[in-house]
Amino acid sequence: MKILVVDDSKLARLSLIKTLKEYEPNAEFFEAENGAIAVELFQNESPRVVFLDLTMPVMDGYEALKRIMQINPKAQVVVVSADIQTQAQAQVLEMGAKLMVPKPINSEKMLNVLQQLVF
């Protein structure tokens, strides 16, 4: 299974991948530090799941989510953000994200997220 992890913080990406590996040890991981790279990787690699931050340089998570959903309206995107405002959550869910989870994601939260996705 291919998983794309998008965050401008390398530490945040590595932390998320480490937690994901507990449940998906055989997954192939792709990393992007901004939305523009994420959209390109999504187009080229067709990952099963995308973990997407909202606040990033070059292209933010909102624009990346919009473009990913245009490429594949059934994409499974989990927004992982420190921005936990109700308005932000409503907006990303309306745009097509499957879930929005606050940072940081620990093992318990990750298990809950993975149980809600379709594999």
LUMZALO-886913 format. One record per residue (C-alpha): y, z, x. Coordinates in steps of 0.001 Angstrom, whole numbers, plus 500000, padded with zeros to 6 digits. Example, Ala and Ser with C-alpha at 12.3 -4.5 7.8 and 13.67 -1.06 7.14 Angstrom:
BEGIN
495500507800512300/498940507140513670/
***
This chain:
BEGIN
500000500000500000/503482499127501233/506272501684500845/509942501075501646/512079504082502602/515837503512502527/518343506034503889/521170505805506412/519853508982508048/516924508351510395/515968512010510088/515863511748506282/513675508617506513/511262510256508949/511067513411506842/510302511407503694/507651509323505471/506026512461506894/505780513953503403/504494510670501942/501773510427504592/500254513652503248/499343511766500058/499277508145501229/497897508279504798/496967504587504837/500277503277503512/502310500769505486/505888502026505800/509053499985506105/512432501548506871/515966500424506119/519220502158507042/521293500437504362/520950498576501087/521367495097502581/518367495563504877/516447497155501997/516959494124499733/515842491788502523/512734493870503237/511958494117499523/512183490342499205/509963489723502245/507407492542501986/507085493262498229/506502497011498635/504713498898495859/507316501684495890/510892502032497142/512481505393497943/516215504725497866/519246506784498879/522532506097497065/525213506802499651/524910504366502567/527160502031504558/527147498200504258/525514498202500789/525050501382498748/521976502306496758/523482501256493429/523985497662494579/520609497610496337/518901498883493167/520619496189491113/519459493450493486/515921494815493813/515579494884490006/516815491265489880/514092490269492354/511394492208490473/512262493866487148/509027495904487404/509877497350490829/509074501035491209/512216502550492687/512609506286493195/516191507282493929/516336510178496387/519860511495496639/521987514538497247/524152513255494356/522494515010491445/525271514528488918/524083513716485409/526204510562485385/524601509231488597/521123509973487264/521810508272483940/523249505227485709/520304504659488078/517735505187485331/519596502727483123/519615500252486029/515814500440486270/514927503256488671/511747505064487617/512923508477488791/515763510262490509/514927513231492686/517279515514494593/517071515752498373/515173517095500165/511722516194498877/509016518675499779/505262518220499341/505236519667495822/508059517391494628/506407514372496290/503111514999494518/504974515185491206/506808511903491990/503630510073492991/501837511236489844/504538509599487723/504300506177489408/501864503401488578/499578502259491418/
***
